[in-house]
Each structure stands twice: as C-alpha cells, then as structure tokens.
Amino acid sequence: MNKIAIWTVLALATSLAGCAGSATSNTSLESVHQPVVRNAIYQFDVAAANGDLPPSEQGRLQGWLDTMGARYGDRIAVEDPSAYGSTSAQATIRSMIERRGLLMSSDVPVTTGAVPPGYLRVVITRASASVAGCPDWASKYSINYKNATSSNYGCAINSNLAAMVADPNDLIKGTSEDRNDPAAASRAIKTYREKPQTGAGDLRGQSTNSGGGK
C-alpha cells in the first residue's frame, strides 16, 4: 500500500532584535522596525527498496520538489531512521538535489511524526523575512516632546534588506566562514564575462526582393 506523504508547515518566528519601546518614544538611532525571520518546514516521505530509491519513488520526489519550487536558500536534509542507513537511496536523493544546483544540509530539523520503517524523509526548511508595521507614520503630525526618532525610521532600509537577502537566516547569525568561497562569490562575474553575447553570431541573410521583383 502506497503511503500518502505528509506535508507539514511549522512556522518558527525569530526576531532579530526586540523593540526597545514604542516607535513614538524611541530616542535612539536603533530602529524599532526590525526584520523578522520565519522558517517553514515541509516534509515528504519516500519508500526505499533494498536500500535504494526505485524509479517510481524518484518520480514522486521529483514532482514534489517541482511543486515546492525548491530554490536557492532552501535547506534540504534527509532523515533516515534505518539502523544501517540507506546509503544508495541517500546518494540518489543527493544527486537529484545537486542537479538543481542545491546542496544537502546535514542538520535535520524536528518534524511531525516518526518516519515509518523502510522510508526516508526529505525535509525542506524555507526561510522568509519581513518587517511588520511598515510604513509607520503614527507620529508624523504629532508634537515630538521626547525628541524621538521618526516612527517610520528604519522601515525602508530594513524592508528592502528583508526582501533582497538570499538566505534570510543570514540576518540572524550571518554566514559561517567555511562558506566564504571566493570562487562562489565571483561565479556570477565570471559567467558574465565569459558567456558569448547574444548578438555575437552571424546574422542570417534575408532577401530584400518583394512582390516578385528582380
């Protein structure tokens, strides 16, 4: 009997900094409007046969990854409850993920329910960042007795930062040193310089004759 995959979303909110007070009484240069990072966890169970992942299960997993739109910034991990580990199945899953230009994570988050015997669980952790309460013009026209910073202070820059960051978790703890790969940092520039221009090829010859003229 085929097992129906379990999809779970766990909303985990982590605030980068607590509000030091209301926006109308903030007398510092630290904005009370800070990005909030939320992590959603999605899980999908696939059946392993003799320690490997059969083509039918590969197709199911491929369809799930397409539906989820697995992309850069997603943390993908595999939970294998078997005693000796399904090495071949894990290698197949790793290959499928790497073909998408993604890497597997060794950190497996806590998921809902136990993984059934003979199954592996693929887990996607997807982070998003946003700044709540912006724009905030609550005190725009009020008298500023406390010499407070504008209530809208920080909304623009922090909202843009939350929208543009590739991995929102970097807003919490930054990027570890082992990920500072110069080759990865310069890959986009290298591709831009070496890729042939779209107009570099020869143009096709087109006849200028029309209407049967000679």
C-alpha positions, 0 to 999 in steps of 0.5 A, a space after each residue: 500500500 502506497 503511503 500518502 506523504 505528509 506535508 507539514 508547515 511549522 512556522 518558527 518566528 525569530 526576531 532579530 532584535 526586540 523593540 526597545 519601546 514604542 516607535 513614538 518614544 524611541 530616542 535612539 538611532 536603533 530602529 524599532 522596525 526590525 526584520 523578522 525571520 520565519 522558517 517553514 518546514 515541509 516534509 515528504 516521505 519516500 519508500 526505499 527498496 533494498 536500500 535504494 530509491 526505485 524509479 517510481 519513488 524518484 518520480 514522486 520526489 521529483 514532482 514534489 520538489 517541482 511543486 515546492 519550487 525548491 530554490 536557492 536558500 532552501 535547506 534540504 536534509 534527509 532523515 533516515 531512521 534505518 539502523 544501517 542507513 540507506 546509503 544508495 537511496 541517500 546518494 540518489 536523493 543527493 544527486 537529484 538535489 545537486 542537479 538543481 544546483 542545491 546542496 544537502 544540509 546535514 542538520 535535520 530539523 524536528 518534524 511531525 511524526 516518526 518516519 515509518 520503517 523502510 522510508 526516508 524523509 526529505 525535509 525542506 526548511 524555507 526561510 522568509 523575512 519581513 518587517 511588520 508595521 511598515 510604513 509607520 507614520 503614527 507620529 508624523 503630525 504629532 508634537 515630538 516632546 521626547 525628541 524621538 526618532 521618526 516612527 517610520 525610521 528604519 522601515 525602508 532600509 530594513 524592508 528592502 534588506 528583508 526582501 533582497 537577502 538570499 538566505 534570510 537566516 543570514 540576518 540572524 547569525 550571518 554566514 559561517 566562514 567555511 562558506 566564504 568561497 571566493 570562487 562562489 562569490 565571483 561565479 556570477 562575474 565570471 559567467 558574465 564575462 565569459 558567456 558569448 553575447 547574444 548578438 555575437 553570431 552571424 546574422 542570417 541573410 534575408 532577401 530584400 526582393 518583394 512582390 516578385 521583383 528582380 
